[in-house]
Amino acid sequence: MTTVIATIVVLGILIFVHELGHFLLAKLLGVKVQAFSLGFPPTLLRRKWGETEYRLSVIPLGGYVKLLGENPDDPVPPGEEHRSFSHRPLWHRALIVLAGPGFNLLFAVVALTLTFAFHGIPYTLPKVGEVMPDSPAARAGLRKDDLVLTIDGKDISRWEDLVIAVRQAGERPLTFTVQRGEKLLTLTITPKRMETTDFFGKRVSVPLIGVTPGEHLGVIRVSPVAALGQGVSSTGRIVEMTFISLWKLVTREIPTSALGGPILIAQMAGKQAEQGAIPLIYFMASLSVNLTLLNLLPIPILDGGHMVFIFWEAIRGKPPAMKHREAAQALGLMILLALMILVFYQDLQRLFQGS
């Protein structure tokens, strides 16, 4: 039940934020919004307020905002041309299209900033979680829950400090000072080059001592201004890592088996929700950035595809012919369906392999 609720909350919020961006910019620029829908048809609930019909639909994998004159050939009632999307200046249309991905990116910044401001910036303490059998750490006597204080006399305050120190040392002996209960111990551990997976799931060979981090976190309290700076920089790092991941997928450095779809999102949402509100917010921020970049891909029917049509019109001085537009959108739909089938297949394969 936690997984179901967490998935509905995560997807619902991120879809709402995305469509809200399109909606607000259209309203701000005077374009008539005919419908605002969370989810895809069939429609469960509908209510009209003012000139816009608000809908809640069955399929929770997206949403849409229907604008007057969204396509150049759409009929526009006489006297409402000034409120038609296709009759607005190119820069108006571009802003409305980009507002959806823009709001998803803004959501990540705001969510992380508020988390850092009210909760602080979390980090993983250098406390040992699990020790692999017959690893360098096990042979040296390191145990679960040992707190690493120094390595070769250098203070270790975060788990990342430990990882960096081990990898920089190569395979030379290191002197660890650890706290075990009330005792301080000195251990000599020689890292060993072992195979593991990096952030992108790629197999790499690096010096390791054979330990995993525990679940103990520390928190750095910061001012609202510092929280904003950290929120922006953290979002920037997520953007960078997402770009790198997409490129590695294209160049096949990351296998397609690493792709995930709705089932994986649901599993991760449930797992993060069980760990608490803060991990769930981090997951939502990361997923929101991913949605930003995916929506900007130049695939017709996505926001990036709409921007291609706008650039075409800016260069040629007229929109592409409707038959060409429809053919491109059909191709875009086929591409998206193929991607959905692929990620569903990978999700199901992981599900059955894990069972």
N, C-alpha and C positions, 0 to 999 in steps of 0.2 A: 504493500500500500504506500509506503514511503517513496518508493521509486516512481509509482504512478503519479502521486501528488507533486513530487519534485519536478518530474518531466513536464507536467501541465503548467506548473508555475514558471519554470525556466523558459520553455518555448512560448508560452503566452505573453510573458513580459517582453521578450526580445522581438517577437512578431509585432506586438503592440507598439513598441518604441520605433521600429522601422516604419510602419505604416503611419504612425503619428508624425514622423518627419515629413513625409509626402503631404499629409493632410494639412499640417500647419503652414507649410510654405505655400501650398495652393491657396489656402484661405488668405494668407498675408498678401499674396500677389493678385488677389481678386479673381482667381479661377474657381468656377463652381464645382463643388465636390458632390457628386450624385450619390455615392455609396462608400461606406467605410466598413470593411469586413475583416473580422478575425477568423481565420480558417477558410477553407475552400468548400464550395457547395457539395452536398445539399445544405441549405440554410435551416438552422434550428430555430433561431429567434430573429425577429426584425422589428425595428422601431424607428419611426421617422421623427426627427426633430429638426425644425426649420426646413431647409432645402435638401438635407442629407439623410439618407436611410442608413441606419447602423445595423450591422448583421453579425450574428454569431453562427458560424458554420461548423460542419461536422469534422472535416479533415484538418487536424491541427498542425499542418506542416507548412503553413504560410498564411498570407492574407493579401488583401488588395485594397486600393483606393481607386474608385471609378470617377474619372474627371469628365466634364462636359467637353466634347470634341477631342477626346483623347487621341483618336486617329484622324488624319486629314480628311478622310471620306465620311466620317461620322456626321449624321444630320445635326444641325444646330438651329434651334428655333430663331426666327427673325427677332432682331433686337438684342440677342444674347451673344453675338459674335465676340464682343469685348470680354466675355467671361469664358470663352472657349480656350482650352489648352493649346490646340493647334493654331489658334490665331494670335497667340501671345509671342512677344519677342523671343529669340532663341535663348537669350541669357535667362529669361524667366523660366523657360522649360528646363534648361539645364539645372537651375537651382532646385526646382521641384523634384527632378529625377535624382539628383545627388543628395537631397535632404534625407532620404531613407537610410542609405549607408552612412551618411554623416551623423545621423542621430544614433545609430548603433555604435559608432566610434565614440561619440560624446558620452553615451551611456557607460562605456567601459571606464572612461576618465572619471566621470562623476561617481560611479559605484566604488572604484578603488580609492578615490580621494576621500569620500565619506568614511570608508572603512579605516583608512590610515588615520584620519582625524579623530574618530571616536574610539577606535580600538587600538591604534598604534600599528607600527610596521612589524609584522611577525618574522621570525627567522628560526631556523632549526638549530637547537643546541647541539654541541659536539658530544652527545651522549649515545653510546653504542646501543643499537637495537639488537640485531642478531649477529652472531659470529659464525662464519662458515666452518664446518668441520675440516680439519687438516689444512687450514689456511695459515698464512704467516701470522695473523693476529692470534689464532687459536694456539699455535705452537709457542708463541711468546707469552701466553697466559692472559691475554685480554679477554674480558668477560662482558656479558650483557649488562647494561646499566652503568658501566664504567664511564666516567666523565673525563674526557681528554682536556687537560689544562694547557699543556705546552708540547711542542714537537721541536726537538733540538734547541730548546730554550726560547722558542718563539711562542708568544701567547696565542692560544686557539680559543676564539669566542663563538665561532659558528661552525656548523658542519662543513660549509663550503671552504673554510680555512683549512680544515683537515684534508679534504679532497685535493686542494691545490698543493699543499705541502707534500703529500704522498706522491702525486704525479710529477712534481718538479724534482723530487729526489731520485727518480728512476728506480734502480734496484740496489741502492746503497742503504746500509743500516740507518735507522732513525731512532732517536731516544724520545720515548713518550713519557710524559708525567701525567698520571691519571689519578683521579679520586675515586676510591671504592668505599662507599660508606663514609666512615670517619678517617680512613687511611689514605695516605699519599704513597703511590707506588711508582717506581721507575722501570719501564720495560723497553727492551731493544727489539724493534720489529723491522725486518727487511722486506720491503715490498717485492712482489713477484708479478711479472707481466702475465696478465690473464685476459681472456676474451670476455667482453661484456657488450651491452648495447648502449649507444649514445641516446641523446634526447630524441633523435629522429628514428630510433629503432634499428639503426645500422650497426652491424657487428664491428667492434673495434678492439684492438689489443693495447692495453694501457697498464701501468704499474698499479697494483691494488694490494690491500692487506687482508681483504676478505671480511668486511663488516658492512652492515647496513645501518642507516640512521634510525634512532628511536623516534617516538612521536612527541617528544618534549619540545615545546616551543618557547622562545623568549620574545619579548615585545619591546620595541623602541618607541617611546612616546615622542610625538613631534607636534609642532605648531600647525595651525590650519594652512598657513602659507607653504610650509615644508611638505605637508600632506598633499597639497595640490601639485607641487613640483614632482613629488614621488609618484602621484597618480598619473601624471603626464608621461614621465619617464618609463614607468612600468607598462603603460599602454603602448608606448613606442617599442619596447622590447618585445611585447607580444606581436606587434605588427611585423617587426623584423624577423622573428622566428617563424611566423606564418608565411611570409614571403619565401624564406629559405626552404621551408617544408614544401611549398608548392613547386619551387624550382627543382628540388630534389626528386619530387614525384615525376615531373616532366622528363628529367634526365635519367630516371629509373634508378637513382641512387637509393631511393626509398621504394620498396615493393608496394604494389597495389594492395597487398594484404594488410598494409598499415591503415588503409582507408576505413572510415567508420561512418555509419548512417544513423538513422533514428534509434535503432536498438542500442547501439553503443552509447549514444547521447543519453538515452534513458538509464542505462546501467551506470554511467558516470555521474549523472545527476543524482541518482539514488545513493550512490556511494558517498558523494560529497555532502549530501543532506544529512546522512547518518553521522558524519564527522562534525557537523555544526554549520551555523549560518555563514561564518567567515569563509571556509573552503567553498561553500556553494556560491558565494558572491564572486570569488576568484574564478570559479569555473564559468559563471555567467559572463564575466568580463572577457575572458578568453574566447568563449564561444561567440560573443557579440562582435569581437574584432574579426573572427573568422567569417562571420556572416557579412561584415562590411566588405572584405576583400573578395569573397566569392560573388557577391552581388555586383561588383564592379568588373567582373570578367566580361569581355566583349562578346557575350553570347546573347543573341536575340531572345526576348521575353524577360531577360534580367535587366537591371538598371544599366549595367555596362553596355548592353546591346542597344538600349534606348539612346545612350550617349553616342553610339556609333551613328545612328540615324540623324542625330542632331548635328554631329560633325559633318556628315555627308551634306546636309542641307546648308550648313555654313559655307562649305567649299563650292557646292554646285549652284547655290542660290535657290534651290527648290527641293522639297522632300523627295525621297525615292518613290518610284511608282508603287501603287498599292499592291500590284501583283508581286513585285520584287520584295516588298516589305513582308507580305504574307508568306512567301516562299522562305525568306530568312527566318521568320518566326517559327515556321514549321520545322526547319532544320534545327533551330535552337531548342524547340520542344523535344525533338528526337535525341539531341545530345544530352539534355537533362534527364530524359527517361532512361537513356543508356547508363548515365552516371548513377541514377537512383537504383537501377537493377544491380549494378556493380557493387555499390555500398551495401545494399540489402544482402547480396550474396556473401560478402565478406563478414557482415554482421552474423548471419546465420551459421557460417562456417566456424566463426569463433565460438558461437553459442553451443554448437554441437560438440566441438572439440573440447570445450570446457566442461561439458556434462559427463 
